């Protein structure tokens, strides 16, 4: 064979090889984009950010369910100020948390990861059996929002009650943490400190992120000495103040109830010490030597869950408690109207600050046989979500969104690249600007992931864990049946199979993308 023919063959070979490389590259890009449409790994939009380098205020109103707000259809006018602010800005009518209680919900908010991935789904004191390695386990997660913001020139501040779950979340990427108030506390004076500090930073030209959290509407819904506004009933056995609750005697039943909890929280120093007590008096002394938050928590747990002074199957008791809860919302709203909203109207703040107001979960009053927030029904997972972005006019958005969407949206709004991060949430910038819909599944996890829900459009599928697998449990059409009272599981297996198939495909792709 001549040298010329060899050269021609080699030339053709390299042309074909180049074409194959191009084809395989295109296939790879297609597969990556396919994954990106599921996991929102798209690069930061090339369009101009809505509020480049804006300051940020994020407020978490713990336990505030959307169901109890007039701008979400509630009959009582519990929150006129908050709803006025919502209607003048960006109101998401169908926003859902990714868990029904504080710790996993906030970890999802700050990481844009579902509880099934970040794994912080257990107790405040010893989640998932980490024992004393709680903080180490937390540090193994991908970056939290404050860390990302710090990396991009922001000072980050947390103002939170004395609560273990948020304490550990807050330890990553925060310039300064201020602890104030307590669980169920109506004291919101620390909001003023936070806002004054924020304004001082803004005047100094410092890019600032401030996170505010409150338990103002969390049980036990104490109204202290205020007059009741949503009920004329009076139940003497239900206390209305911490003073009343803490005046309960430390009985043998009380001590035995604490010992039951001690069996669950084996690594907690308080419970270790409590088990050593030889007399009732010694046990009471150990309790009284704890911080105020721990003492209050002990009395609250005993009274509400173990002493049976509240009869959760008594309609009168539940309606009474719901009235107290609504009053706590009204009192919080009054504070928002007098303090927060006027502050946000200050031109020095309004023109360069993004505001996010949400909740980690709602509250249930026996709608599905439970009191508190242990289930994944709408009462617990449908939450308020309100954005205020300078230059963006008021909008009411009906597209389904979730808590994991907050971080990617925030980063896009202020112009921070998301290229190096893996988020399970979606940026809502296009939704805000064009009111577009996002075709995807939404997930939520219960305590220890013993139950899960998968939401697709108007359909919501419940799964319950048995040993190492999940069993189909319930299916609801949340548009036709918002109270989730008509279980369609056995009659709409076509819907169930479609959701399962899409969820399995999602999980398979996600596993390929794990760091």
C-alpha positions as CSV (number, residue, x, y, z in Angstrom):
1,X,0.0,0.0,0.0
2,X,1.4,3.4,-1.0
3,X,2.2,6.1,1.5
4,X,-0.5,8.3,0.0
5,X,-3.2,5.7,0.6
6,X,-2.1,5.2,4.2
7,X,-2.3,9.0,4.8
8,X,-5.8,9.1,3.3
9,X,-7.0,6.2,5.5
10,X,-5.5,7.8,8.6
11,X,-7.1,11.1,7.7
12,X,-10.5,9.4,7.4
13,X,-9.9,7.5,10.7
14,X,-9.2,10.7,12.6
15,X,-12.2,12.5,11.0
16,X,-14.5,9.6,12.1
17,X,-12.8,9.6,15.5
18,X,-13.4,13.3,15.9
19,X,-17.1,12.9,14.9
20,X,-17.5,10.1,17.5
21,X,-15.9,12.3,20.2
22,X,-18.3,15.1,19.3
23,X,-21.3,12.7,19.4
24,X,-20.3,11.2,22.7
25,X,-19.8,14.7,24.1
26,X,-23.2,15.8,23.0
27,X,-24.7,12.7,24.6
28,X,-22.9,13.5,27.8
29,X,-24.1,17.1,27.8
30,X,-27.7,15.9,27.1
31,X,-27.5,13.5,30.1
32,X,-26.1,16.2,32.3
33,X,-28.8,18.7,31.3
34,X,-31.4,15.9,31.9
35,X,-30.1,15.6,35.4
36,X,-30.0,19.3,35.8
37,X,-33.6,19.6,35.0
38,X,-34.2,17.4,38.0
39,X,-31.7,18.8,40.4
40,X,-31.4,22.4,39.4
41,X,-27.7,22.2,38.6
42,X,-28.0,24.8,35.9
43,X,-25.5,27.6,35.9
44,X,-26.4,30.9,37.4
45,X,-28.6,32.8,34.9
46,X,-26.7,35.1,32.6
47,X,-29.4,37.7,32.9
48,X,-28.8,40.6,35.3
49,X,-29.5,39.6,38.9
50,X,-32.7,41.1,40.3
51,X,-30.8,42.7,43.2
52,X,-27.1,42.5,42.8
53,X,-25.2,42.3,46.1
54,X,-28.4,43.1,48.0
55,X,-28.6,42.8,51.8
56,X,-30.8,39.9,53.0
57,X,-33.2,39.5,55.9
58,X,-34.6,36.0,56.4
59,X,-37.3,35.4,59.1
60,X,-38.5,32.0,60.3
61,X,-41.8,32.2,62.2
62,X,-41.6,28.8,63.8
63,X,-44.9,26.7,63.8
64,X,-46.9,29.3,61.8
65,X,-49.1,27.3,59.5
66,X,-50.4,28.9,56.3
67,X,-53.9,27.5,57.1
68,X,-54.2,30.0,60.0
69,X,-53.5,33.1,57.9
70,X,-56.2,35.2,56.2
71,X,-54.1,35.6,53.0
72,X,-54.2,31.8,52.7
73,X,-57.9,31.6,53.2
74,X,-58.4,31.5,57.0
75,X,-61.6,32.9,58.4
76,X,-60.1,34.7,61.4
77,X,-58.1,37.9,60.6
78,X,-55.1,36.7,62.6
79,X,-52.4,38.5,60.6
80,X,-53.6,41.7,58.9
81,X,-50.1,43.2,58.9
82,X,-48.2,40.2,57.6
83,X,-50.9,39.6,54.9
84,X,-50.8,43.2,53.8
85,X,-47.1,43.0,53.4
86,X,-47.5,39.7,51.5
87,X,-50.1,41.1,49.2
88,X,-47.9,44.1,48.4
89,X,-44.9,41.9,47.6
90,X,-44.4,38.3,46.3
91,X,-46.8,35.8,47.9
92,X,-46.4,32.1,47.2
93,X,-49.8,30.6,47.8
94,X,-48.7,26.9,47.6
95,X,-45.4,26.7,49.6
96,X,-44.5,23.5,51.4
97,X,-41.9,22.6,54.0
98,X,-39.7,19.5,53.6
99,X,-40.3,18.3,57.1
100,X,-42.9,18.7,59.9
101,X,-40.6,19.9,62.6
102,X,-37.8,22.4,63.3
103,X,-34.5,20.6,63.0
104,X,-34.8,18.8,59.6
105,X,-36.8,21.7,58.1
106,X,-34.2,24.3,58.9
107,X,-31.3,22.1,57.7
108,X,-33.3,21.7,54.4
109,X,-33.8,25.5,54.2
110,X,-30.1,26.2,54.7
111,X,-28.7,23.4,52.5
112,X,-31.4,23.0,49.8
113,X,-31.3,19.3,50.5
114,X,-34.1,17.0,51.4
115,X,-34.1,15.3,54.9
116,X,-33.6,11.9,53.3
117,X,-30.2,13.2,52.2
118,X,-29.0,15.4,55.0
119,X,-30.2,12.8,57.6
120,X,-30.9,15.2,60.4
121,X,-34.2,13.7,61.0
122,X,-34.0,12.5,64.7
123,X,-34.0,14.1,68.1
124,X,-32.7,17.6,69.0
125,X,-30.3,16.1,71.4
126,X,-29.1,13.0,69.6
127,X,-30.3,13.0,66.0
128,X,-29.8,9.7,64.2
129,X,-27.7,8.3,67.0
130,X,-24.7,10.6,66.6
131,X,-24.3,11.0,70.3
132,X,-21.6,13.6,71.1
133,X,-20.6,13.8,67.4
134,X,-23.7,15.8,66.5
135,X,-21.7,18.9,65.4
136,X,-19.2,16.7,63.6
137,X,-22.0,15.0,61.6
138,X,-23.4,18.5,60.8
139,X,-20.0,19.7,59.6
140,X,-19.9,16.8,57.1
141,X,-22.7,18.3,55.1
142,X,-22.3,20.5,52.0
143,X,-22.0,24.2,52.6
144,X,-24.8,26.0,54.4
145,X,-26.2,29.3,53.1
146,X,-24.3,31.5,55.6
147,X,-21.0,29.9,54.5
148,X,-21.8,30.5,50.8
149,X,-22.7,34.1,51.6
150,X,-19.5,34.6,53.7
151,X,-17.4,33.4,50.9
152,X,-19.0,36.1,48.7
153,X,-18.3,39.0,51.1
154,X,-21.3,39.0,53.4
155,X,-21.4,39.3,57.1
156,X,-23.9,36.8,58.6
157,X,-25.9,37.2,61.8
158,X,-28.3,34.8,63.6
159,X,-30.8,35.9,66.2
160,X,-32.4,32.8,67.6
161,X,-34.0,31.4,70.8
162,X,-32.1,29.1,73.0
163,X,-32.8,25.9,71.1
164,X,-30.5,23.0,70.4
165,X,-31.5,22.3,66.8
166,X,-30.9,25.9,65.6
167,X,-27.8,26.2,67.8
168,X,-26.0,23.4,65.9
169,X,-27.3,24.6,62.5
170,X,-26.1,28.1,63.2
171,X,-22.5,27.1,64.0
172,X,-21.5,27.0,60.3
173,X,-20.6,30.2,58.6
174,X,-22.1,32.7,61.0
175,X,-20.3,35.9,61.9
176,X,-22.2,36.3,65.2
177,X,-24.9,34.4,66.9
178,X,-27.2,36.1,69.5
179,X,-29.4,33.9,71.6
180,X,-32.5,35.3,73.2
181,X,-35.9,34.3,74.5
182,X,-37.0,30.7,74.8
183,X,-39.3,28.1,73.4
184,X,-42.9,29.4,73.4
185,X,-41.6,32.9,74.4
186,X,-43.5,36.0,73.2
187,X,-40.5,38.2,73.9
188,X,-39.5,39.7,70.6
189,X,-37.3,42.5,71.8
190,X,-34.3,40.9,70.2
191,X,-35.8,41.6,66.8
192,X,-35.2,45.3,67.6
193,X,-31.6,44.6,68.4
194,X,-31.2,42.6,65.1
195,X,-32.8,45.3,63.0
196,X,-30.7,48.1,64.6
197,X,-27.6,46.2,64.0
198,X,-28.6,45.4,60.4
199,X,-29.2,49.1,59.7
200,X,-25.8,50.1,61.2
201,X,-24.1,47.6,58.9
202,X,-26.0,48.9,55.9
203,X,-25.0,52.5,56.6
204,X,-21.3,51.3,56.8
205,X,-21.7,49.7,53.4
206,X,-21.3,46.1,54.7
207,X,-23.1,43.4,52.8
208,X,-25.2,41.8,55.5
209,X,-27.4,38.6,55.9
210,X,-29.5,38.5,59.1
211,X,-31.5,35.4,60.1
212,X,-34.3,35.9,62.7
213,X,-36.1,33.0,64.3
214,X,-38.9,33.0,66.9
215,X,-41.0,30.5,68.8
216,X,-43.7,33.2,69.4
217,X,-46.5,31.0,68.1
218,X,-45.1,27.6,69.2
219,X,-47.0,25.7,71.9
220,X,-47.9,26.1,74.8
221,X,-49.6,29.2,73.3
222,X,-49.4,31.2,76.6
223,X,-51.2,34.6,76.4
224,X,-50.0,35.5,80.0
225,X,-52.3,38.2,81.4
226,X,-53.9,39.3,78.2
227,X,-57.6,39.1,77.5
228,X,-58.7,36.2,75.3
229,X,-59.8,37.5,71.8
230,X,-60.9,34.4,69.9
231,X,-62.8,32.5,72.7
232,X,-65.0,33.3,75.6
233,X,-64.4,29.8,77.1
234,X,-62.4,29.2,80.2
235,X,-60.7,25.9,81.1
236,X,-59.1,26.2,84.5
237,X,-56.9,23.1,84.0
238,X,-55.2,24.7,81.0
239,X,-52.6,27.3,82.1
240,X,-52.2,30.6,80.3
241,X,-48.8,31.5,81.5
242,X,-45.4,30.1,82.3
243,X,-45.9,31.0,86.0
244,X,-49.0,28.9,86.1
245,X,-47.3,25.9,84.5
246,X,-44.1,26.1,86.6
247,X,-46.2,26.2,89.8
248,X,-47.2,22.6,89.2
249,X,-45.6,20.3,91.8
250,X,-42.7,18.0,91.0
251,X,-44.4,14.7,91.6
252,X,-43.3,11.1,91.3
253,X,-45.3,10.8,88.1
254,X,-43.3,13.8,86.8
255,X,-40.0,12.2,87.7
256,X,-41.0,8.9,86.1
257,X,-41.9,10.7,82.9
258,X,-38.5,12.3,82.8
259,X,-36.9,8.9,83.3
260,X,-38.8,7.6,80.3
261,X,-37.2,10.3,78.2
262,X,-33.8,9.5,79.8
263,X,-34.0,6.1,78.2
264,X,-34.3,7.8,74.8
265,X,-31.6,10.5,75.3
266,X,-28.8,8.3,76.7
267,X,-26.0,10.7,75.6
268,X,-27.6,13.8,77.1
269,X,-25.8,14.9,80.3
270,X,-28.9,16.1,82.0
271,X,-30.7,12.8,81.7
272,X,-27.5,10.9,82.7
273,X,-27.4,12.9,85.9
274,X,-31.1,12.5,86.5
275,X,-30.9,8.7,86.4
276,X,-28.4,8.9,89.4
277,X,-31.0,10.6,91.6
278,X,-31.8,8.5,94.7
279,X,-34.8,10.6,95.9
280,X,-37.6,12.7,94.4
281,X,-36.1,15.8,96.1
282,X,-32.7,15.1,94.5
283,X,-34.2,14.7,91.1
284,X,-36.1,18.0,91.5
285,X,-32.8,19.7,92.5
286,X,-31.1,18.4,89.4
287,X,-33.9,19.7,87.2
288,X,-33.9,23.1,88.8
289,X,-30.1,23.4,88.3
290,X,-30.7,23.3,84.5
291,X,-31.1,26.4,82.3
292,X,-34.5,28.0,82.0
293,X,-35.2,26.5,78.6
294,X,-34.6,23.0,79.8
295,X,-36.8,23.4,82.9
296,X,-39.6,24.9,80.8
297,X,-39.3,22.1,78.3
298,X,-39.6,19.4,81.0
299,X,-42.7,21.0,82.5
300,X,-44.3,21.5,79.1
301,X,-43.7,17.9,77.9
302,X,-45.1,16.5,81.2
303,X,-48.2,18.7,81.2
304,X,-49.1,18.5,77.6
305,X,-48.2,14.9,76.7
306,X,-48.0,12.9,79.9
307,X,-50.1,14.4,82.6
308,X,-53.3,14.2,80.4
309,X,-54.7,17.6,81.7
310,X,-55.4,18.4,78.1
311,X,-57.9,16.0,76.5
312,X,-57.0,16.0,72.8
313,X,-60.2,14.1,71.9
314,X,-62.4,16.7,73.5
315,X,-63.6,19.1,70.9
316,X,-63.9,21.9,73.4
317,X,-60.3,21.5,74.5
318,X,-59.0,21.6,70.9
319,X,-61.1,24.6,69.9
320,X,-59.8,26.4,73.0
321,X,-56.2,25.6,72.2
322,X,-56.7,26.7,68.6
323,X,-58.1,30.0,69.8
324,X,-55.0,30.5,71.9
325,X,-52.7,29.6,69.0
326,X,-54.5,32.1,66.8
327,X,-54.1,34.8,69.4
328,X,-50.4,34.1,69.6
329,X,-50.3,34.7,65.8
330,X,-52.3,37.9,66.2
331,X,-49.9,39.2,68.8
332,X,-46.9,38.3,66.7
333,X,-48.6,40.1,63.8
334,X,-49.1,43.2,65.9
335,X,-45.4,43.3,66.6
336,X,-44.6,42.8,62.9
337,X,-47.0,45.7,62.1
338,X,-45.5,48.1,64.7
339,X,-41.8,47.1,64.3
340,X,-40.7,45.1,61.3
341,X,-42.8,46.6,58.5
342,X,-42.0,50.2,59.3
343,X,-38.3,49.3,59.4
344,X,-38.5,47.7,56.0
345,X,-40.2,50.8,54.6
346,X,-37.1,52.8,55.5
347,X,-35.6,53.8,52.0
348,X,-32.1,52.9,53.3
349,X,-33.4,49.4,53.7
350,X,-36.2,49.0,51.2
351,X,-34.1,49.9,48.1
352,X,-31.3,47.4,48.7
353,X,-32.6,44.5,50.9
354,X,-34.2,41.2,49.9
355,X,-36.7,39.9,52.6
356,X,-37.8,36.3,53.0
357,X,-40.5,35.4,55.5
358,X,-41.5,31.8,56.0
359,X,-42.0,29.0,58.6
360,X,-40.5,25.6,59.1
361,X,-43.8,23.9,59.6
362,X,-47.4,24.4,60.7
363,X,-49.6,23.0,63.5
364,X,-52.3,20.4,63.7
365,X,-55.4,20.5,65.9
366,X,-56.7,16.9,65.6
367,X,-57.6,17.3,61.9
368,X,-56.0,13.9,61.4
369,X,-56.0,12.5,64.9
370,X,-52.9,14.4,66.1
371,X,-52.1,17.4,68.2
372,X,-48.9,19.4,67.6
373,X,-46.9,18.8,64.3
374,X,-46.0,15.2,64.0
375,X,-47.7,14.3,60.7
376,X,-47.1,15.3,57.1
377,X,-50.7,16.5,56.3
378,X,-51.2,19.9,54.9
379,X,-51.9,21.5,58.2
380,X,-48.3,20.8,59.1
381,X,-46.4,21.2,55.8
382,X,-48.2,24.0,54.0
383,X,-46.3,27.1,55.1
384,X,-46.3,30.8,54.3
385,X,-43.6,32.0,51.9
386,X,-43.2,35.7,51.2
387,X,-40.5,37.5,49.3
388,X,-39.8,41.2,49.0
389,X,-37.2,42.0,46.2
390,X,-36.4,45.7,45.3
391,X,-37.8,46.6,41.9
392,X,-40.1,43.6,41.7
393,X,-43.8,44.5,41.8
394,X,-46.4,42.6,43.8
395,X,-47.3,39.1,42.6
396,X,-49.4,36.2,43.8
397,X,-47.8,32.9,42.6
398,X,-49.8,29.7,42.7
399,X,-47.0,27.4,41.4
400,X,-46.0,24.7,44.0
401,X,-42.7,25.6,45.7
402,X,-40.9,24.2,48.7
403,X,-38.4,25.3,51.4
404,X,-35.4,23.8,49.5
405,X,-36.0,26.4,46.8
406,X,-35.1,29.3,49.1
407,X,-31.3,29.1,48.8
408,X,-30.9,28.8,45.0
409,X,-33.5,31.6,44.6
410,X,-31.7,33.8,47.0
411,X,-28.3,33.3,45.4
412,X,-29.7,34.1,41.9
413,X,-31.4,37.2,43.2
414,X,-28.2,38.7,44.7
415,X,-26.0,37.4,41.8
416,X,-23.9,34.6,43.4
417,X,-23.0,31.7,41.2
418,X,-24.4,28.3,42.0
419,X,-22.0,26.4,39.7
420,X,-20.1,24.6,42.4
421,X,-23.1,23.6,44.6
422,X,-25.4,20.7,44.5
423,X,-29.0,21.8,45.3
424,X,-32.2,19.8,45.3
425,X,-34.2,22.9,45.2
426,X,-35.0,25.1,42.2
427,X,-34.4,28.8,41.7
428,X,-37.7,30.6,41.6
429,X,-36.5,33.6,39.7
430,X,-38.2,32.6,36.4
431,X,-41.4,31.7,38.4
432,X,-41.3,35.2,39.9
433,X,-40.6,37.0,36.6
434,X,-42.8,34.9,34.3
435,X,-45.1,33.0,36.6
436,X,-43.9,29.7,35.0
437,X,-44.6,26.3,36.4
438,X,-42.0,23.7,37.4
439,X,-42.6,20.2,36.4
440,X,-41.2,18.1,39.3
441,X,-41.9,16.1,42.4
442,X,-41.9,17.7,45.9
443,X,-40.7,15.6,48.8
444,X,-41.2,15.8,52.6
445,X,-39.9,13.5,55.4
446,X,-41.4,12.7,58.8
447,X,-39.6,12.0,62.1
448,X,-36.7,9.6,61.5
449,X,-38.1,9.3,57.9
450,X,-40.7,6.8,59.3
451,X,-43.1,8.4,56.8
452,X,-42.6,10.3,53.6
453,X,-44.7,12.2,51.1
454,X,-44.2,12.7,47.4
455,X,-46.2,15.4,45.7
456,X,-46.9,15.7,42.0
457,X,-49.2,18.6,40.9
458,X,-52.4,18.1,42.8
459,X,-51.6,14.6,43.9
460,X,-49.9,13.7,47.3
461,X,-48.8,10.2,48.0
462,X,-48.0,9.0,51.6
463,X,-45.6,6.2,52.3
464,X,-44.9,4.6,55.6
465,X,-41.8,2.7,56.6
466,X,-41.9,-0.9,57.6
467,X,-38.5,-2.4,58.4
468,X,-36.3,-1.4,55.5
469,X,-38.9,-0.6,52.9
470,X,-41.7,1.9,52.3
471,X,-45.3,0.8,51.9
472,X,-48.0,2.8,50.1
473,X,-50.2,4.4,52.6
474,X,-52.5,7.1,51.3
475,X,-53.2,9.2,48.2
476,X,-55.0,12.5,48.1
477,X,-56.1,15.0,45.4
478,X,-55.2,18.1,47.4
479,X,-57.2,20.4,45.0
480,X,-60.5,18.6,45.1
481,X,-59.9,17.4,48.7
482,X,-57.7,20.0,50.5
483,X,-58.6,18.5,53.9
484,X,-57.2,15.2,52.8
485,X,-60.2,13.2,54.0
486,X,-60.8,11.0,50.9
487,X,-58.0,8.4,50.5
488,X,-57.9,7.4,46.8
489,X,-55.0,5.0,47.0
490,X,-56.9,1.9,45.9
491,X,-58.9,3.6,43.2
492,X,-56.1,5.6,41.5
493,X,-53.2,3.2,41.2
494,X,-52.5,4.7,37.8
495,X,-51.5,7.9,39.5
496,X,-49.6,6.0,42.2
497,X,-47.6,4.1,39.6
498,X,-46.7,7.2,37.7
499,X,-45.5,9.0,40.9
500,X,-43.5,5.9,42.0
501,X,-41.8,5.6,38.6
502,X,-40.8,9.2,38.5
503,X,-39.6,9.1,42.1
504,X,-37.4,6.0,41.4
505,X,-35.9,7.7,38.3
506,X,-35.2,10.8,40.4
507,X,-33.5,8.7,43.1
508,X,-31.4,6.9,40.5
509,X,-30.2,10.1,39.0
510,X,-29.5,11.6,42.4
511,X,-27.3,8.7,43.4
512,X,-25.2,9.3,40.3
513,X,-24.7,12.9,41.3
514,X,-23.6,12.3,44.9
515,X,-20.3,13.9,45.8
